[in-house]
Amino acid sequence: MSDHLIVVPERATAEAIVADLVDEGFTEARVLRQPLAGDDDAEAAEWGVLVVEELVVDESGPVESGLRDRFAALAQEHDGWYDPNP
């Protein structure tokens, strides 16, 4: 099993990413609200896409590496960031 977190600034973007990943057949993808570290403002948040892929057995193998590369590029494309170990 592998977990990935893609963080983007807009909720609509996160929801679109989740919809695309579910359409592609990922076993679990959902939107999470990501509060900004050190910010007391409840409105200050980014949006996370948590992807859990249960079919990945070897986290050091080529499939996992490909997922990390893909999710990192997806985050960058949407002015966000990627956490391979959420």
C-alpha atoms as a printed R data frame, in Angstrom:
   type eleno elety resid chain resno       x      y       z
1  ATOM     1    CA   MET     A     1   0.000  0.000   0.000
2  ATOM     2    CA   SER     A     2   1.200  3.503  -0.731
3  ATOM     3    CA   ASP     A     3  -0.085  6.890   0.439
4  ATOM     4    CA   HIS     A     4   0.440 10.196  -1.361
5  ATOM     5    CA   LEU     A     5  -0.615 13.772  -0.654
6  ATOM     6    CA   ILE     A     6  -0.995 16.418  -3.343
7  ATOM     7    CA   VAL     A     7  -1.614 19.907  -1.917
8  ATOM     8    CA   VAL     A     8  -3.103 22.666  -4.067
9  ATOM     9    CA   PRO     A     9  -4.376 26.167  -3.241
10 ATOM    10    CA   GLU     A    10  -7.945 25.770  -4.545
11 ATOM    11    CA   ARG     A    11 -10.684 23.384  -3.448
12 ATOM    12    CA   ALA     A    12 -12.142 23.130  -6.962
13 ATOM    13    CA   THR     A    13  -8.751 22.015  -8.270
14 ATOM    14    CA   ALA     A    14  -8.475 19.349  -5.570
15 ATOM    15    CA   GLU     A    15 -11.979 18.090  -6.370
16 ATOM    16    CA   ALA     A    16 -11.171 17.914 -10.101
17 ATOM    17    CA   ILE     A    17  -7.977 15.959  -9.398
18 ATOM    18    CA   VAL     A    18  -9.911 13.482  -7.227
19 ATOM    19    CA   ALA     A    19 -12.556 13.025  -9.934
20 ATOM    20    CA   ASP     A    20  -9.880 12.329 -12.556
21 ATOM    21    CA   LEU     A    21  -8.036  9.843 -10.328
22 ATOM    22    CA   VAL     A    22 -11.238  7.972  -9.453
23 ATOM    23    CA   ASP     A    23 -12.130  7.813 -13.163
24 ATOM    24    CA   GLU     A    24  -8.683  6.313 -13.794
25 ATOM    25    CA   GLY     A    25  -9.392  3.574 -11.254
26 ATOM    26    CA   PHE     A    26  -7.420  4.593  -8.176
27 ATOM    27    CA   THR     A    27  -8.798  2.682  -5.211
28 ATOM    28    CA   GLU     A    28  -9.023  5.682  -2.871
29 ATOM    29    CA   ALA     A    29  -8.698  9.413  -3.517
30 ATOM    30    CA   ARG     A    30 -10.303 12.119  -1.399
31 ATOM    31    CA   VAL     A    31 -10.119 15.852  -0.678
32 ATOM    32    CA   LEU     A    32  -8.774 17.057   2.667
33 ATOM    33    CA   ARG     A    33  -8.504 20.547   4.068
34 ATOM    34    CA   GLN     A    34  -4.864 21.348   4.911
35 ATOM    35    CA   PRO     A    35  -4.489 24.187   7.470
36 ATOM    36    CA   LEU     A    36  -1.418 26.317   6.892
37 ATOM    37    CA   ALA     A    37   1.261 25.663   9.518
38 ATOM    38    CA   GLY     A    38   1.517 28.417  12.104
39 ATOM    39    CA   ASP     A    39  -1.526 30.301  10.850
40 ATOM    40    CA   ASP     A    40  -4.270 31.044  13.393
41 ATOM    41    CA   ASP     A    41  -6.760 32.119  10.724
42 ATOM    42    CA   ALA     A    42  -9.327 29.333  10.311
43 ATOM    43    CA   GLU     A    43  -9.914 30.454   6.731
44 ATOM    44    CA   ALA     A    44  -6.255 30.055   5.787
45 ATOM    45    CA   ALA     A    45  -5.951 26.606   4.288
46 ATOM    46    CA   GLU     A    46  -4.835 24.732   1.260
47 ATOM    47    CA   TRP     A    47  -6.545 21.659  -0.116
48 ATOM    48    CA   GLY     A    48  -5.062 18.202  -0.139
49 ATOM    49    CA   VAL     A    49  -5.752 15.195  -2.286
50 ATOM    50    CA   LEU     A    50  -4.977 12.034  -0.371
51 ATOM    51    CA   VAL     A    51  -4.382  9.059  -2.640
52 ATOM    52    CA   VAL     A    52  -4.135  5.575  -1.161
53 ATOM    53    CA   GLU     A    53  -3.205  2.831  -3.590
54 ATOM    54    CA   GLU     A    54  -3.544 -0.595  -2.042
55 ATOM    55    CA   LEU     A    55  -2.258 -2.489  -5.082
56 ATOM    56    CA   VAL     A    56   1.316 -1.197  -4.688
57 ATOM    57    CA   VAL     A    57   3.255 -3.828  -2.771
58 ATOM    58    CA   ASP     A    58   6.867 -2.686  -3.212
59 ATOM    59    CA   GLU     A    59   7.284  0.949  -2.158
60 ATOM    60    CA   SER     A    60  10.797  1.007  -3.621
61 ATOM    61    CA   GLY     A    61   9.757 -0.410  -6.997
62 ATOM    62    CA   PRO     A    62   9.124  1.225 -10.372
63 ATOM    63    CA   VAL     A    63   5.345  1.517  -9.939
64 ATOM    64    CA   GLU     A    64   5.725  3.508  -6.727
65 ATOM    65    CA   SER     A    65   8.434  5.648  -8.317
66 ATOM    66    CA   GLY     A    66   6.164  6.348 -11.274
67 ATOM    67    CA   LEU     A    67   3.317  7.369  -8.985
68 ATOM    68    CA   ARG     A    68   5.601  9.745  -7.052
69 ATOM    69    CA   ASP     A    69   6.807 11.349 -10.291
70 ATOM    70    CA   ARG     A    70   3.286 11.667 -11.648
71 ATOM    71    CA   PHE     A    71   1.829 13.173  -8.477
72 ATOM    72    CA   ALA     A    72   4.753 15.591  -8.083
73 ATOM    73    CA   ALA     A    73   4.228 16.813 -11.661
74 ATOM    74    CA   LEU     A    74   0.467 17.110 -11.061
75 ATOM    75    CA   ALA     A    75   1.048 19.214  -7.940
76 ATOM    76    CA   GLN     A    76   3.522 21.460  -9.734
77 ATOM    77    CA   GLU     A    77   1.110 21.900 -12.646
78 ATOM    78    CA   HIS     A    78  -1.479 23.295 -10.219
79 ATOM    79    CA   ASP     A    79   0.895 25.531  -8.194
80 ATOM    80    CA   GLY     A    80   0.947 23.080  -5.318
81 ATOM    81    CA   TRP     A    81   3.335 20.646  -3.698
82 ATOM    82    CA   TYR     A    82   3.598 16.913  -3.193
83 ATOM    83    CA   ASP     A    83   4.271 14.870  -0.044
84 ATOM    84    CA   PRO     A    84   5.213 11.250  -0.790
85 ATOM    85    CA   ASN     A    85   4.944 10.306   2.908
86 ATOM    86    CA   PRO     A    86   1.848 11.979   4.373
